[in-house]
Every structure is written in C-alpha cells, then in structure tokens.
Amino acid sequence: MRGEIYNEGEYGAKSTFTAILGREACYSGKIVRWDELLEKGHDLAPGIDEYTLKSTPPVVRGEDGKYPVPTPGKYSPFA
C-alpha cells in the first residue's frame, strides 16, 4: 500500500447502491437487478437543482392528513 492513495470511494458507492437496490426491491415486492436499476431507475429527486426553502416538497400529505407509503405490488422502481 506504500505510495498508493487510500480511497474507499468505490466501496462507499457500491455499499450505498446496494442499500438503494434493497429498498427498491422491498418497496416494489419484486426482484430488482443491479444493472437494470442503473439503466432504467427513476430520478429520486427530480428538479433538485431548482429546490428552494419555499418549494413544494416532492411528497405531500393526502386529504386524510397522511403521507403516501410505498406498497409492494403498486410501487415501481422504474416509474
């Protein structure tokens, strides 16, 4: 290792994506493959560059006062 720059960036990125992959599989109730999610996955925060403190949040309460939750079989990781 002497003379090399120590960097765990790739390890961290793969660990984070593994967690995202697991979440998408649980939310959808389907098998979600690594390459498929990279290729077809949706933007988790569309328009994030335009957000301000006064922006409407991407998820808001329904008329019943409750926030929507992902339901296996209804949620799609590729929507």
N, C-alpha and C positions, 0 to 999 in steps of 0.2 A: 504494500500500500504506500510505501515511501515514494514521494514525488507525485503521487496522484491526488487529485482534488476529490475530497469526500463529498458525495452528493447522493441524497436519498430521494431526489425529486421523482424519479420514475416509480420507485416503490410507493411513495405517497400518492401519486396519481392513480396507480393501479389499485391501491387499497381503497381510495375514495370511490373509484368507479365500481369496484366490487360491491360496496355498500349501496350505491345507486342502483345497480343491477338487482340486488336483493330486494330493495324497496319496490322497484317496478314490478318484479315478479310477485311479491306479496300483494300489492295493490290490485294487480290485474288477475291474479289467480292462474296465470299462465307461465309456461317456461319461456324465459326471455334470454336470448343468447347474446353474448358479448358483442360479436361483430354486427349482429342485427340491430342492437340498440345504438351502437356507434353510427351505423349507416342511416337508420330510419327514426331514431329517437326524436322527441319533440323538444323544443326550447323550454326549459324550466322557468325562465324569467323573460318572456318576450318584452322587448322595449325597455329593458332595464337601464339602458343608457339615457332614457328620457325621464325616468322617475324623479320626482321631487317630493318634498315633505307634504305637499298638497295633492299629490296624485291619488287617484282611487286605487286601493290595493287590488292585486290580481284575484284575490278570493274575498268575497264579502258575505255577510250573514244573509240568510234567506228571510222570507216574511215571518217565519216562525222564530226568528232570532238565533237560529243555529247555523253553524258553518257546515258546508258540504264536506263529506268524508269519502275517500275512495272506497268503492265497493267491488270486491272481486267479481269478475264477470261483466261489470259495467265500465270499469276503468280501462283505458287502453294506453300502453306506454308509447304508442306510435301515433296518437291523435294529433 
